[in-house]
């Protein structure tokens, strides 16, 4: 599973751990990702997406079909990557 949100395109960021003595060591800020199943009414099927919490809020606000369409236009999601469950 790739650590990239399929709706928003968010991925891990690189930063520094800063100790009390101000020594800096590299660290990774991971995205809050989880795999969620949705019923896609327009295609009449269940799909599984790897999405972040922000991606879930976008789906709740705009709807699944609109969010998938926008993610496809932005290049974050290809329909071949969508896991269709039956």
C-alpha positions as CSV (number, residue, x, y, z in Angstrom):
1,X,0.0,0.0,0.0
2,X,1.4,3.3,-1.1
3,X,1.4,6.0,1.6
4,X,-0.4,8.6,-0.6
5,X,-4.1,9.7,-0.3
6,X,-6.0,8.8,-3.5
7,X,-8.3,11.8,-3.2
8,X,-6.1,14.7,-2.0
9,X,-2.6,13.4,-3.1
10,X,-1.2,14.0,0.4
11,X,2.0,12.1,1.2
12,X,4.6,12.0,3.9
13,X,6.7,15.1,4.6
14,X,10.3,15.3,5.9
15,X,11.3,17.4,8.9
16,X,13.5,17.5,11.9
17,X,13.4,16.2,15.4
18,X,14.7,19.0,17.5
19,X,16.0,18.0,21.0
20,X,16.3,20.3,24.0
21,X,19.9,21.0,23.1
22,X,18.7,22.0,19.5
23,X,20.3,19.0,17.8
24,X,18.4,18.1,14.7
25,X,17.8,14.6,13.3
26,X,15.7,13.8,10.3
27,X,12.2,12.4,10.7
28,X,9.1,11.7,8.7
29,X,5.6,13.2,9.2
30,X,3.2,10.5,7.9
31,X,-0.3,11.1,6.7
32,X,-3.3,9.9,8.6
33,X,-4.3,7.2,6.0
34,X,-6.7,4.4,6.1
35,X,-8.5,2.1,3.7
36,X,-12.2,2.7,3.5
37,X,-15.0,1.0,1.4
38,X,-17.6,3.1,-0.4
39,X,-20.7,2.3,-2.4
40,X,-20.4,4.1,-5.8
41,X,-24.0,4.6,-6.8
42,X,-23.2,5.8,-10.4
43,X,-21.2,2.6,-11.2
44,X,-23.4,0.3,-8.9
45,X,-20.4,-1.2,-7.1
46,X,-18.4,-1.2,-3.9
47,X,-14.9,0.3,-4.1
48,X,-12.0,0.5,-1.6
49,X,-9.9,3.7,-1.5
50,X,-6.8,4.6,0.5
51,X,-7.7,8.0,1.8
52,X,-6.7,10.5,4.5
53,X,-9.0,12.2,7.0
54,X,-9.1,15.3,4.9
55,X,-10.0,13.1,1.8
56,X,-12.9,11.7,3.8
57,X,-14.2,15.1,4.6
58,X,-14.0,16.1,0.9
59,X,-16.1,13.0,0.0
60,X,-18.6,13.9,2.7
61,X,-18.9,17.4,1.4
62,X,-18.9,17.0,-2.4
63,X,-20.0,13.4,-2.8
64,X,-18.0,10.3,-3.9
65,X,-18.5,10.8,-7.7
66,X,-17.5,14.4,-7.7
67,X,-14.4,13.7,-5.5
68,X,-13.3,10.8,-7.7
69,X,-13.7,12.9,-10.8
70,X,-11.7,15.8,-9.3
71,X,-9.0,13.5,-8.1
72,X,-8.7,12.0,-11.6
73,X,-8.4,15.4,-13.2
74,X,-5.7,16.4,-10.7
75,X,-3.8,13.1,-11.4
76,X,-4.1,11.7,-7.9
77,X,-6.3,8.7,-8.9
78,X,-6.5,6.5,-11.9
79,X,-9.5,4.3,-12.4
80,X,-7.2,1.3,-12.8
81,X,-6.0,1.9,-9.2
82,X,-9.5,1.7,-7.7
83,X,-10.1,-1.6,-6.1
84,X,-13.6,-2.8,-7.1
85,X,-15.2,-5.1,-4.6
86,X,-18.1,-7.3,-5.5
